Amino acid sequence: MTIDLYNAGLRHGQVRALESVSLRITKGERVAIIGPSGAGKSSLLHLMATAVQPSAGRLELFGEQPWALSARARQRLRARIGLVHQAPPLPPRQRVVTAVLAGRLGQWGTLQGLFNLVYPTDVPGAREVLAELGLAEKLFVQCGQLSGGQLQRVGIARVLYQRPELLLADEPVSAMDPVLADHSLALLNRHAQANGVTLVASLHAVELALAHFPRVIGIREGQVMFDCPADAVTDPMLDALYANEQFASQPAQGATLAVQIPRC
C-alpha cells in the first residue's frame, strides 16, 4: 500500500480545507483528482506529500505514519516522494540542467549535492529527460528565460529524473497548450506504468483526467464526492460536482453539502 488516509482533515486557521477524507491508493495506481476551484485538490496533494500535517485523522505512506517518525526518518520517507508543482519554485538564474539534477538532492550526500549545483555531473541524464519533453535545447538556459509552460515541463523533468516511488503532480499542465498537456500527461503515465510508480495528479481539465487516468476522485468543499473508474464517471456526476462553482464556499462547521454524490 502506498497511501492510506483515514478520516483526514486539514485546516488553515479557521478555514477548512479537507474534512473526513478516507482514501486508499495502492502501489502502481494512477489516479486523477478533479473538482472545482478551491475544492481542496492542492491541499490533498500537499497532505500526501507530507508538506502539511493533518489536523484530524491519520495519514500513512508506505506503511508508515510520517508524523510519528523522527525528523530524519521523515526526511528519508520524503526522498521517496516526488512533487510536481503548478508553478515550480525554480530560481530565475538557475540553469535548467541544475534544476533537473536537483531532483536527486534528497538522495545525495551534502557534498555531492553542492558539487552538482556548481558542476553538473550527469548532463546526459538531464538531457535525456528534457528531450522527452521537447526541451533538450534548453539544457543550459536560465529558468528565468522560460515560459510558464516550459517551466512546468522542467518541473516534470526534475521529478522524472528523481525516480520517486510516489509521484504527486499538482495541476502539472495548467500553463501548457492542449497538445503539450496531452503529451506531458501521457509521458507521466508511461513512466509510472514502466516503473511501477504510484501517480496521483490534480487536474482542472476533466477531459484530460478521464483520458489519461484509470481512476478518478472528485472532491468538493474538502470532501470526497466520488471515487470511480474513469469509465464509470457520468455527466450527471460531473454536473453535480461542479454545480454552482462560482458560489462554492466553505460551509459552516457541521453543515452538510447541498450536493451529495454516491461513490461508485
C-alpha atoms as a printed R data frame, in Angstrom:
    type eleno elety resid chain resno       x      y       z
1   ATOM     1    CA   MET     A     1   0.000  0.000   0.000
2   ATOM     2    CA   THR     A     2   1.326  3.460  -0.902
3   ATOM     3    CA   ILE     A     3  -1.233  5.898   0.569
4   ATOM     4    CA   ASP     A     4  -3.818  5.421   3.313
5   ATOM     5    CA   LEU     A     5  -5.907  8.309   4.577
6   ATOM     6    CA   TYR     A     6  -8.306  7.719   7.467
7   ATOM     7    CA   ASN     A     7 -10.880 10.461   8.127
8   ATOM     8    CA   ALA     A     8  -8.162 13.020   7.463
9   ATOM     9    CA   GLY     A     9  -8.912 16.687   7.957
10  ATOM    10    CA   LEU     A    10  -6.894 19.818   7.309
11  ATOM    11    CA   ARG     A    11  -7.475 23.362   8.472
12  ATOM    12    CA   HIS     A    12  -5.656 26.585   7.663
13  ATOM    13    CA   GLY     A    13  -6.576 28.707  10.658
14  ATOM    14    CA   GLN     A    14 -10.373 28.892  10.644
15  ATOM    15    CA   VAL     A    15 -10.633 27.697   7.041
16  ATOM    16    CA   ARG     A    16 -11.469 24.059   6.482
17  ATOM    17    CA   ALA     A    17  -9.512 22.703   3.519
18  ATOM    18    CA   LEU     A    18 -10.297 18.994   3.923
19  ATOM    19    CA   GLU     A    19 -12.736 17.060   6.074
20  ATOM    20    CA   SER     A    20 -13.118 13.330   6.764
21  ATOM    21    CA   VAL     A    21 -11.146 12.213   3.715
22  ATOM    22    CA   SER     A    22 -10.606  8.454   3.589
23  ATOM    23    CA   LEU     A    23  -8.701  7.057   0.609
24  ATOM    24    CA   ARG     A    24  -6.544  4.053  -0.150
25  ATOM    25    CA   ILE     A    25  -4.189  4.159  -3.140
26  ATOM    26    CA   THR     A    26  -2.140  1.058  -3.866
27  ATOM    27    CA   LYS     A    27   1.320  0.772  -5.371
28  ATOM    28    CA   GLY     A    28   1.354  1.440  -9.106
29  ATOM    29    CA   GLU     A    29  -2.102  3.023  -9.303
30  ATOM    30    CA   ARG     A    30  -2.651  6.083 -11.488
31  ATOM    31    CA   VAL     A    31  -5.244  8.427 -10.024
32  ATOM    32    CA   ALA     A    32  -6.610 11.833 -11.051
33  ATOM    33    CA   ILE     A    33  -8.206 14.242  -8.583
34  ATOM    34    CA   ILE     A    34 -10.744 16.684 -10.015
35  ATOM    35    CA   GLY     A    35 -13.098 19.290  -8.614
36  ATOM    36    CA   PRO     A    36 -13.990 22.974  -8.763
37  ATOM    37    CA   SER     A    37 -11.578 25.743  -7.813
38  ATOM    38    CA   GLY     A    38 -10.981 25.801  -4.059
39  ATOM    39    CA   ALA     A    39 -12.247 22.244  -3.629
40  ATOM    40    CA   GLY     A    40  -9.105 21.124  -1.774
41  ATOM    41    CA   LYS     A    41  -7.230 19.383  -4.579
42  ATOM    42    CA   SER     A    42  -3.897 21.058  -3.843
43  ATOM    43    CA   SER     A    43  -4.384 20.637  -0.096
44  ATOM    44    CA   LEU     A    44  -4.893 16.916  -0.602
45  ATOM    45    CA   LEU     A    45  -1.735 16.611  -2.721
46  ATOM    46    CA   HIS     A    46   0.332 18.544  -0.174
47  ATOM    47    CA   LEU     A    47  -1.036 16.370   2.620
48  ATOM    48    CA   MET     A    48   0.069 13.257   0.710
49  ATOM    49    CA   ALA     A    49   3.486 14.863   0.170
50  ATOM    50    CA   THR     A    50   3.825 15.442   3.958
51  ATOM    51    CA   ALA     A    51   4.228 19.162   3.269
52  ATOM    52    CA   VAL     A    52   1.478 19.723   5.855
53  ATOM    53    CA   GLN     A    53   0.314 17.674   8.827
54  ATOM    54    CA   PRO     A    54  -3.324 16.568   9.044
55  ATOM    55    CA   SER     A    55  -5.292 18.396  11.731
56  ATOM    56    CA   ALA     A    56  -7.513 15.346  12.193
57  ATOM    57    CA   GLY     A    57  -7.453 11.675  11.271
58  ATOM    58    CA   ARG     A    58  -4.401  9.795  10.076
59  ATOM    59    CA   LEU     A    59  -2.093  9.534   7.072
60  ATOM    60    CA   GLU     A    60   0.050  6.503   6.254
61  ATOM    61    CA   LEU     A    61   2.632  6.376   3.460
62  ATOM    62    CA   PHE     A    62   4.426  3.154   2.558
63  ATOM    63    CA   GLY     A    63   3.033  1.650   5.768
64  ATOM    64    CA   GLU     A    64   4.496  4.441   7.948
65  ATOM    65    CA   GLN     A    65   2.827  7.288   9.802
66  ATOM    66    CA   PRO     A    66   5.062 10.224   8.759
67  ATOM    67    CA   TRP     A    67   4.263 12.433  11.722
68  ATOM    68    CA   ALA     A    68   5.098  9.655  14.178
69  ATOM    69    CA   LEU     A    69   8.631  9.357  12.734
70  ATOM    70    CA   SER     A    70  11.743 11.221  13.760
71  ATOM    71    CA   ALA     A    71  12.691 14.208  11.609
72  ATOM    72    CA   ARG     A    72  15.500 12.199  10.000
73  ATOM    73    CA   ALA     A    73  13.260  9.224   9.219
74  ATOM    74    CA   ARG     A    74  10.589 11.535   7.819
75  ATOM    75    CA   GLN     A    75  13.194 13.116   5.551
76  ATOM    76    CA   ARG     A    76  14.158  9.658   4.242
77  ATOM    77    CA   LEU     A    77  10.490  8.951   3.540
78  ATOM    78    CA   ARG     A    78  10.111 12.259   1.690
79  ATOM    79    CA   ALA     A    79  13.022 11.316  -0.566
80  ATOM    80    CA   ARG     A    80  10.748  8.565  -1.935
81  ATOM    81    CA   ILE     A    81   8.131 11.157  -2.984
82  ATOM    82    CA   GLY     A    82   8.284 13.468  -5.989
83  ATOM    83    CA   LEU     A    83   6.041 16.539  -6.227
84  ATOM    84    CA   VAL     A    84   5.391 18.490  -9.431
85  ATOM    85    CA   HIS     A    85   4.200 21.997  -8.563
86  ATOM    86    CA   GLN     A    86   1.772 24.008 -10.649
87  ATOM    87    CA   ALA     A    87   4.344 26.811 -10.592
88  ATOM    88    CA   PRO     A    88   7.715 25.106  -9.989
89  ATOM    89    CA   PRO     A    89   9.815 27.070  -7.449
90  ATOM    90    CA   LEU     A    90  12.832 27.442  -9.739
91  ATOM    91    CA   PRO     A    91  15.258 30.347  -9.151
92  ATOM    92    CA   PRO     A    92  15.310 32.570 -12.279
93  ATOM    93    CA   ARG     A    93  19.113 32.444 -12.578
94  ATOM    94    CA   GLN     A    94  19.346 28.690 -12.106
95  ATOM    95    CA   ARG     A    95  20.221 26.767 -15.256
96  ATOM    96    CA   VAL     A    96  17.750 24.160 -16.457
97  ATOM    97    CA   VAL     A    97  20.318 21.343 -16.170
98  ATOM    98    CA   THR     A    98  20.862 22.179 -12.491
99  ATOM    99    CA   ALA     A    99  17.117 22.378 -11.853
100 ATOM   100    CA   VAL     A   100  16.634 18.894 -13.293
101 ATOM   101    CA   LEU     A   101  19.566 17.325 -11.443
102 ATOM   102    CA   ALA     A   102  18.252 18.830  -8.188
103 ATOM   103    CA   GLY     A   103  15.584 16.144  -8.330
104 ATOM   104    CA   ARG     A   104  18.028 13.795  -6.616
105 ATOM   105    CA   LEU     A   105  19.251 16.152  -3.897
106 ATOM   106    CA   GLY     A   106  17.325 14.167  -1.310
107 ATOM   107    CA   GLN     A   107  19.179 11.007  -2.360
108 ATOM   108    CA   TRP     A   108  22.687 12.534  -2.429
109 ATOM   109    CA   GLY     A   109  25.003 13.479   0.373
110 ATOM   110    CA   THR     A   110  25.594 17.134   1.138
111 ATOM   111    CA   LEU     A   111  28.920 17.341  -0.694
112 ATOM   112    CA   GLN     A   112  27.615 15.632  -3.830
113 ATOM   113    CA   GLY     A   113  24.575 17.900  -3.848
114 ATOM   114    CA   LEU     A   114  26.663 21.070  -3.513
115 ATOM   115    CA   PHE     A   115  29.095 19.913  -6.182
116 ATOM   116    CA   ASN     A   116  26.248 19.316  -8.645
117 ATOM   117    CA   LEU     A   117  24.946 22.821  -8.105
118 ATOM   118    CA   VAL     A   118  28.202 24.175  -9.500
119 ATOM   119    CA   TYR     A   119  29.439 21.411 -11.792
120 ATOM   120    CA   PRO     A   120  26.553 19.256 -13.082
121 ATOM   121    CA   THR     A   121  27.857 15.698 -13.246
122 ATOM   122    CA   ASP     A   122  25.055 13.967 -15.140
123 ATOM   123    CA   VAL     A   123  24.416 16.246 -18.085
124 ATOM   124    CA   PRO     A   124  23.443 13.291 -20.349
125 ATOM   125    CA   GLY     A   125  20.809 12.160 -17.823
126 ATOM   126    CA   ALA     A   126  19.289 15.644 -17.616
127 ATOM   127    CA   ARG     A   127  19.331 15.988 -21.413
128 ATOM   128    CA   GLU     A   128  17.569 12.636 -21.812
129 ATOM   129    CA   VAL     A   129  14.555 13.527 -19.669
130 ATOM   130    CA   LEU     A   130  14.365 17.031 -21.134
131 ATOM   131    CA   ALA     A   131  14.367 15.561 -24.656
132 ATOM   132    CA   GLU     A   132  11.267 13.529 -23.777
133 ATOM   133    CA   LEU     A   133   9.544 16.822 -23.019
134 ATOM   134    CA   GLY     A   134  10.886 18.681 -26.063
135 ATOM   135    CA   LEU     A   135  13.296 20.838 -24.063
136 ATOM   136    CA   ALA     A   136  16.737 19.360 -24.802
137 ATOM   137    CA   GLU     A   137  17.872 22.620 -26.413
138 ATOM   138    CA   LYS     A   138  17.112 24.495 -23.158
139 ATOM   139    CA   LEU     A   139  19.647 22.486 -21.136
140 ATOM   140    CA   PHE     A   140  21.915 25.428 -20.238
141 ATOM   141    CA   VAL     A   141  19.314 28.204 -20.403
142 ATOM   142    CA   GLN     A   142  18.431 30.061 -17.205
143 ATOM   143    CA   CYS     A   143  14.989 29.236 -15.822
144 ATOM   144    CA   GLY     A   144  14.027 32.911 -15.842
145 ATOM   145    CA   GLN     A   145  14.122 32.868 -19.637
146 ATOM   146    CA   LEU     A   146  11.449 30.163 -19.931
147 ATOM   147    CA   SER     A   147   7.701 30.492 -20.391
148 ATOM   148    CA   GLY     A   148   5.242 29.182 -17.800
149 ATOM   149    CA   GLY     A   149   4.575 26.037 -19.824
150 ATOM   150    CA   GLN     A   150   8.294 25.396 -20.272
151 ATOM   151    CA   LEU     A   151   8.871 25.799 -16.527
152 ATOM   152    CA   GLN     A   152   6.152 23.239 -15.854
153 ATOM   153    CA   ARG     A   153   7.902 20.808 -18.193
154 ATOM   154    CA   VAL     A   154  11.206 21.402 -16.389
155 ATOM   155    CA   GLY     A   155   9.386 20.586 -13.138
156 ATOM   156    CA   ILE     A   156   8.161 17.341 -14.666
157 ATOM   157    CA   ALA     A   157  11.657 16.540 -15.958
158 ATOM   158    CA   ARG     A   158  13.095 17.064 -12.469
159 ATOM   159    CA   VAL     A   159  10.668 14.582 -10.934
160 ATOM   160    CA   LEU     A   160  11.232 12.032 -13.701
161 ATOM   161    CA   TYR     A   161  14.976 12.324 -13.078
162 ATOM   162    CA   GLN     A   162  14.371 11.850  -9.347
163 ATOM   163    CA   ARG     A   163  12.639  8.477  -9.962
164 ATOM   164    CA   PRO     A   164  10.368  8.584  -6.901
165 ATOM   165    CA   GLU     A   165   8.160  5.706  -5.764
166 ATOM   166    CA   LEU     A   166   5.221  8.111  -5.330
167 ATOM   167    CA   LEU     A   167   4.788 10.866  -7.908
168 ATOM   168    CA   LEU     A   168   2.374 13.660  -6.998
169 ATOM   169    CA   ALA     A   169   1.509 16.293  -9.602
170 ATOM   170    CA   ASP     A   170  -0.429 19.437  -8.667
171 ATOM   171    CA   GLU     A   171  -2.009 20.909 -11.823
172 ATOM   172    CA   PRO     A   172   1.157 19.982 -13.775
173 ATOM   173    CA   VAL     A   173  -0.073 21.074 -17.224
174 ATOM   174    CA   SER     A   174  -2.199 24.153 -16.452
175 ATOM   175    CA   ALA     A   175   0.135 26.514 -18.381
176 ATOM   176    CA   MET     A   176   0.542 24.265 -21.435
177 ATOM   177    CA   ASP     A   177  -1.357 24.246 -24.706
178 ATOM   178    CA   PRO     A   178  -3.627 21.221 -25.270
179 ATOM   179    CA   VAL     A   179  -1.116 19.273 -27.379
180 ATOM   180    CA   LEU     A   180   1.732 19.681 -24.887
181 ATOM   181    CA   ALA     A   181  -0.581 18.951 -21.959
182 ATOM   182    CA   ASP     A   182  -1.721 15.710 -23.557
183 ATOM   183    CA   HIS     A   183   1.873 14.722 -24.392
184 ATOM   184    CA   SER     A   184   3.154 15.521 -20.880
185 ATOM   185    CA   LEU     A   185   0.422 13.557 -19.117
186 ATOM   186    CA   ALA     A   186   0.955 10.613 -21.464
187 ATOM   187    CA   LEU     A   187   4.662 10.709 -20.594
188 ATOM   188    CA   LEU     A   188   3.960 10.752 -16.850
189 ATOM   189    CA   ASN     A   189   1.614  7.792 -17.235
190 ATOM   190    CA   ARG     A   190   4.097  5.813 -19.360
191 ATOM   191    CA   HIS     A   191   6.832  6.454 -16.822
192 ATOM   192    CA   ALA     A   192   4.573  5.360 -13.954
193 ATOM   193    CA   GLN     A   193   3.492  2.182 -15.713
194 ATOM   194    CA   ALA     A   194   7.005  1.236 -16.803
195 ATOM   195    CA   ASN     A   195   8.500  1.719 -13.334
196 ATOM   196    CA   GLY     A   196   5.694  0.670 -11.002
197 ATOM   197    CA   VAL     A   197   5.365  4.248  -9.734
198 ATOM   198    CA   THR     A   198   2.211  5.404  -7.965
199 ATOM   199    CA   LEU     A   199   0.936  8.525  -9.749
200 ATOM   200    CA   VAL     A   200  -1.596 10.969  -8.305
201 ATOM   201    CA   ALA     A   201  -2.383 14.182 -10.198
202 ATOM   202    CA   SER     A   202  -4.807 17.018  -9.562
203 ATOM   203    CA   LEU     A   203  -6.236 18.382 -12.793
204 ATOM   204    CA   HIS     A   204  -8.520 21.218 -13.761
205 ATOM   205    CA   ALA     A   205  -9.302 19.725 -17.188
206 ATOM   206    CA   VAL     A   206 -11.782 16.893 -16.697
207 ATOM   207    CA   GLU     A   207 -11.252 15.567 -20.229
208 ATOM   208    CA   LEU     A   208  -7.539 15.028 -19.528
209 ATOM   209    CA   ALA     A   209  -8.295 13.227 -16.278
210 ATOM   210    CA   LEU     A   210 -10.733 10.862 -17.973
211 ATOM   211    CA   ALA     A   211  -8.422 10.264 -20.941
212 ATOM   212    CA   HIS     A   212  -5.214  9.515 -19.024
213 ATOM   213    CA   PHE     A   213  -6.147  8.053 -15.626
214 ATOM   214    CA   PRO     A   214  -7.895  4.763 -14.839
215 ATOM   215    CA   ARG     A   215  -9.256  6.076 -11.513
216 ATOM   216    CA   VAL     A   216 -10.811  9.478 -10.858
217 ATOM   217    CA   ILE     A   217 -11.609 11.051  -7.489
218 ATOM   218    CA   GLY     A   218 -13.957 14.036  -7.347
219 ATOM   219    CA   ILE     A   219 -13.755 16.404  -4.394
220 ATOM   220    CA   ARG     A   220 -15.819 19.427  -3.491
221 ATOM   221    CA   GLU     A   221 -15.511 21.720  -0.480
222 ATOM   222    CA   GLY     A   222 -12.880 19.471   1.058
223 ATOM   223    CA   GLN     A   223 -14.841 16.228   0.858
224 ATOM   224    CA   VAL     A   224 -14.638 13.222  -1.444
225 ATOM   225    CA   MET     A   225 -17.786 13.127  -3.549
226 ATOM   226    CA   PHE     A   226 -16.967 10.138  -5.741
227 ATOM   227    CA   ASP     A   227 -14.132  7.675  -6.291
228 ATOM   228    CA   CYS     A   228 -14.614  5.729  -9.508
229 ATOM   229    CA   PRO     A   229 -13.014  4.063 -12.503
230 ATOM   230    CA   ALA     A   230 -12.793  6.701 -15.225
231 ATOM   231    CA   ASP     A   231 -15.311  4.902 -17.432
232 ATOM   232    CA   ALA     A   232 -17.875  4.974 -14.604
233 ATOM   233    CA   VAL     A   233 -17.850  8.774 -14.237
234 ATOM   234    CA   THR     A   234 -21.075 10.126 -15.703
235 ATOM   235    CA   ASP     A   235 -22.149 13.556 -16.903
236 ATOM   236    CA   PRO     A   236 -24.686 13.924 -14.044
237 ATOM   237    CA   MET     A   237 -21.910 13.218 -11.531
238 ATOM   238    CA   LEU     A   238 -19.712 15.891 -13.101
239 ATOM   239    CA   ASP     A   239 -22.604 18.355 -13.303
240 ATOM   240    CA   ALA     A   240 -23.258 17.873  -9.590
241 ATOM   241    CA   LEU     A   241 -19.552 18.103  -8.705
242 ATOM   242    CA   TYR     A   242 -19.182 21.453 -10.467
243 ATOM   243    CA   ALA     A   243 -22.681 22.794  -9.749
244 ATOM   244    CA   ASN     A   244 -22.752 26.491  -8.841
245 ATOM   245    CA   GLU     A   245 -18.967 26.563  -8.821
246 ATOM   246    CA   GLN     A   246 -18.927 30.335  -8.685
247 ATOM   247    CA   PHE     A   247 -20.834 30.182  -5.383
248 ATOM   248    CA   ALA     A   248 -18.800 27.367  -3.805
249 ATOM   249    CA   SER     A   249 -17.549 28.321  -0.352
250 ATOM   250    CA   GLN     A   250 -16.561 26.687   2.906
251 ATOM   251    CA   PRO     A   251 -19.762 25.596   4.700
252 ATOM   252    CA   ALA     A   252 -20.185 26.348   8.351
253 ATOM   253    CA   GLN     A   253 -18.878 23.714  10.733
254 ATOM   254    CA   GLY     A   254 -21.330 20.856  10.987
255 ATOM   255    CA   ALA     A   255 -23.119 21.825   7.778
256 ATOM   256    CA   THR     A   256 -23.664 19.278   5.031
257 ATOM   257    CA   LEU     A   257 -23.043 19.864   1.358
258 ATOM   258    CA   ALA     A   258 -26.024 20.691  -0.814
259 ATOM   259    CA   VAL     A   259 -24.935 18.054  -3.345
260 ATOM   260    CA   GLN     A   260 -24.002 14.523  -2.294
261 ATOM   261    CA   ILE     A   261 -22.770 12.132  -4.973
262 ATOM   262    CA   PRO     A   262 -22.631  8.460  -4.036
263 ATOM   263    CA   ARG     A   263 -19.315  6.704  -4.502
264 ATOM   264    CA   CYS     A   264 -19.068  4.083  -7.226
